[in-house]
Amino acid sequence: MDEEGSFENRIDLAPLKDGVDRMRAMIGKVIVGQTQMVDLIMTAMLANGHVLLEGVPGVAKTLVAKLVARSVDVGFSRIQFTPDLMPSDVLGTSVFNMKSSEFEFRSGPIFSNIVLIDEINRAPAKTQAALFEVMEERQVSIDGHTYSMEEPYMVLATQNPIEQEGTYRLPEAQLDRFLFKLTLGYPSVSEEVEILYREVQRTSSALESIEAVLTAKDIQEYKNQLHHIVIDENLLQYIAEMVNQTRKDPAIYLGASPRASLALLHSSRAFAAIQGRDFVTPDDIKYLAPPVLQHRILLTPEKEMEGTSAEEVIQQLVAKIEVPR
C-alpha cells in the first residue's frame, strides 16, 4: 500500500467523504451545475466559516442556501435585510414579563445553526455592525449577558452586485469575517435546458425532495478530523507569502490581514478532507485563494476605473508566486 493509502487508513476520511458526497448528490437533485459552489460551502461549514454569495437575481443564491440547510438536520432561519431593519430585529431584545416582574430575553433569528441573510447589503451600517460579534466569536452580548451559539453555526449571506439603489456597502471589518466570497454566474445553455426540463417534469416543490443526510454530530466529528490533515511547513510559507504579496502589489490599495492567512490554512485543510485526502497540496491553496482573498482587499482607484476585478488581481498575483515542490 502506498503512503497516501496508509495515511487514509490511519485517519479514515471515508465517512467524511461519503457524507459530503451524499449531501452533494442531494443538492444536485435540485441545482443544475454550481458544483464548485456547493463544495466550497461544505468546505466553509467544516472550516467554521461564513459565506457571502454574490450574483445577479435568479441564479439560485437563496435556493442553494436553503438546500444546504435542509440537507443537514440542524436549525435554520432566514432574515430578509431591509433599510429599516434594526439590530434588535436580528439579535433579539429584552421583554418585560408582567408575571415575574423581570425582563426576559427573546432571541432573534440570528440564533440558529444555519442563518440565511438575504440581500445583506440592504441594511444600514448600524444593523451590519450587529453581526460583527456573532460572526467572529459565535456569541451575542446583550444587556450585560452573553449568549453562545450552538454548533454548527454558519451565516450564508446573499447580495446583488448590480443594483445600487437602496443598498449599502458592507464594512471591510464585516467582509473580513466571511471565509469565502463566491460569485455565481449564469448557467451554460445546456445547463439552462436541463433547468427547464426538470421544471417541466417536476410535480411538487423542489425543496420537498430534499432530505437531511447529515446531523450536527456528523459535522462535529468531521471537524475534529481536520486537526489531523497534514500541511507541510513549506505550504505554510506559501500561504504567508501569498497574503504578504497582497500588501505589496501596486494594484492593491489595502492588502489582506493575518485573518486571511488563517482562513487559507483552515479552508485548505477542510477542502483536502472533502476530496478524501489527509494532506494539503499547493493546488488546494491556489484554488481557494480567490474566494478567500478577493473580498479582503481594496483595489487602487486606477484599477477600479479600468474595470479590473479583485478576483482577476488575485489570480495574477498567485500566478507570480513560486509554487513549492
N, C-alpha and C positions, 0 to 999 in steps of 0.2 A: 504493500500500500504506500502511495506517495505521501509526502509530508503534508500536503493540503488535506488529503483524506484523513490522516491520523488526527490532525487538528480538529476536523469536523466531528470525528468520533468522540474526541475528548470533550469538546464543548457541546456538541449535538445541537446544531441550529435547525435541525429538520422540523421540529414542531413550530418554530417561529416562521420559517419559510412557508410551511404548509398553511399556517394561519393567514399569512399575508396573501398567499395565492388564492385562498378561499374568499377572502374579502375582495380581492381584485376581480375575481370571477363574478361575485355577487353584484358588485357595482357595474361590471361590464354588461349585465343583463339590461341595464337602462341606458348607460352612457356609451356612445359610439366614439372610439378614439380616446384621446385625453389620457392614455395610459401613463405618460410621463407625470402628469399632474397627480394622478391617484397614487403613484409610487412615492412622489415627494411629500404628499400629505401624510401617507403612512410613515415615511421617514421622520417627518416632523413630530408625529404623535409619539414615536418611540424615543425621540431625542428631547422630549419635554418642550417642544417649541410651538409657536403660533404661526399661522399662515395668512398672508394677505393675497387675495385673488383679485387680479385686475383684468378687466376685459369689457368690451362693449356689451350693451344689453342683448340678451338672447343666446349667449354662448354657454349657458348652463352652470354659471358660477354658484348660484344659490342651490341648484339641484344637486350638484356634487357634494356640497356641504351637508345637505340633508341625507344623501345616500350614505356618506361616511358615518354619520350619526346613527342611522338605522342599522348599519352593519355591525355596530358594536353595542352590546347590551348595557348601555350607561345612560345617564340623564342627558337631555338635550333641551336647549332653549334658544329662541330666536329673538333678536332685538332689531327693530327697524329704526335706524338712526334718522332723526329729522332735526331741522334747525331749532325747534323749540324744546327739544329733549333736555331734561335736567339731570345732573349727576344722581339725584335720588331715584329717578326713574330707572336707572341702571343698577345702582348698588343696593337700593333699599332705603328704608327710613324707620325711625322710631315712632311708634304709635302709642298714645296713652290708653291704657286699659282701665276702664271705669271700675271693673270688679276688683282688681288687685291694687288700684291706685298707683300703678307703676307703669313706666314706659317699656314697651316690648319692641324688639327689633323685628321688622318684617323684611325678609331678604328679597332682593330684586332679582331680575332674570339673569344677572351675571353669575348667580350661584347655581351652577350646573356642572356637568362634566365636559360636554362639548357645547360651546356657545357660538352661534352664528350671528354675526353683526352685519346686517345688510346695509349697504351704502354707508360705510363708516365715515366717509368724508362729508356727510351732510350735517353732522353735528358740530357745534362751535367748540372752541378750544377748552372752555370750562368743562364740558362733558367729556371731551377727549382725555383731559387730564385725570378724570376719574378712573381711567383704565390703567394708568401707569403702575400703581402698586400691585393690582391683581394680576397683571400680565407678567411682571417681573418676579414678584415674591409669592404669588398664589395665595394672597390673603387680602382682606379688606379691613381697614381701621375706621370705625365709626363710633362717635360719642365715647371715646376712651376704651373701646373694646376692639379686639382683633378677632376676626372670623376667618378661619382657614378653609381653603377649597378642598374638596375630595378629589383624589386621584382616580383616573387620569383627568387632567384639566387642559383644555385646549380651546383657543379662540380662533375661529375661522372668520375672517372679515372679507367683504367684497367691496369693490369700488369701480366706478366707471371713469376711465381716463379722459373721455372726450367731453362730457357735459361739465361745464364750469359754473353755470348759474345755480346759486343756492348751495354751493359746495365750499368746503374749507380745506386748505392744505393741511395734511397731517403733520404734527410737530415732529421734528427729527428724533427727539427722545422717544416718541412712540413708535416711529418706524423702526428704530433700532431694537425694539422689543419683539419684532416679528423675526422668526428664524428665516423664513423664506418669503420672497415676493414672487408670485407666479403669474405670468402674463398669458392669458388664454386668447388664442387666435381663432380665426374662422375655420370650420371643418373643410376638408377637401370635397370635391364634387362627389366622389364615391362614398365618402362618409355621410354627406348630406342625403344622398339617395337612400342609404341604409337607415338614417334617421326617419325619413318619410315612410319607408317600408315598414319599419317597426310600429310607427304610429297608425298605419292602416291596419296592421294585424292586431293591435292592442285592443283588448276588450274591457280592461279595468285600469285604474290608476297605476302609473309606473311605480310609485312608492310601495304599493301593496305587495308587489312581488319580491320586495327586499326583506330578508330575514337577518337577524343578528347571528353572526358566525364567530364573534369573539366576545369575551367578557372582560370586565375590569381586572379580574385576576390574571387572565391571559396576558393582557397588556403589561401588567406589572412584572410578570415573570419574564417576558421578552425584554423589558427594560433592564432587569437585573443581569441579563446575559451580556449586555453591551459593554460592561466593565471588562469582559474577557476578550473583546475584539482587539487584536494586536495592531498597533500603529507604530511603525519604526521611527526612530529618532530623526532620521533624515526627512521623513514626511512632516514631522513637527516643524522642522526648519523650513520646509517647503511652504507650509501654511503661513508661518510668520513672515517669510519673505514676500509672499503674495499680498498679505494685508499691508505690510510695510510699503509696498510699491504704490498702493492707493494714496499714500500720503506724499509721494514724490512725483507722481505722474503730472505733467503740465496741463493735462486736460481736466484734472480734478481739482476743484477748489477746496473741498473738505473730504479728507480720507476717512477710512473705517477705523473704528476703535478696537481695543482688545476684545470686546464682546464679539466682534466678527470672527476673530481667531478661534475663540471658544465655540462659536456656532459651527465653524467648519470642522472642528475636531469632533464634536458630538454628532453632527449630521453625517459625517463621513463614516463613523462607526455604525450608525443606525442603517445607513444605505448599504454598507457592506453586508450587514446581517440579513437584510431582506433579500439580498442576492444569494444568500446561503453561504457566504464566506466569513471566516473568523479573522480576517486581516484586511486592512485598508490598502488600496492601491493608489498610485498617483492619479489614475484616471477618475477614481471616485471624487477626489478633491477638485480636479479640473471640471468635472461635470456639475458639481454643486456650487462652484464659485459664483456664477452669475446669479442664481436665485438667492444666495446668501449675501452677496455684496452689492447688488445693483441698487437697493433701496437705502443703503448705508452711506452712500457717497453723494456729494453735490458737485455737479459739473461746473466748469467755468462759464460765465455768461456767453463767451465766444462760441463754445461748443454747443450750448443750448440754442443759440441763434442759428447755428449751422444745421440744427435738427438731429444732431447725434444723440443717440440714446445711451443711458447709463450701462445697459447690457452690452452694447457694442464696445464701449470703452473698456469694460471689464474683460471681455473676450480678447481684445487686442493686448491688454496688459498681461493676461495669463499666458498668451502665446509667446511673449518675450522672455518669460522666466524659464530657466533650465529645469527640465523635469528630472528628479532624482532617479537613479537606477539601482 
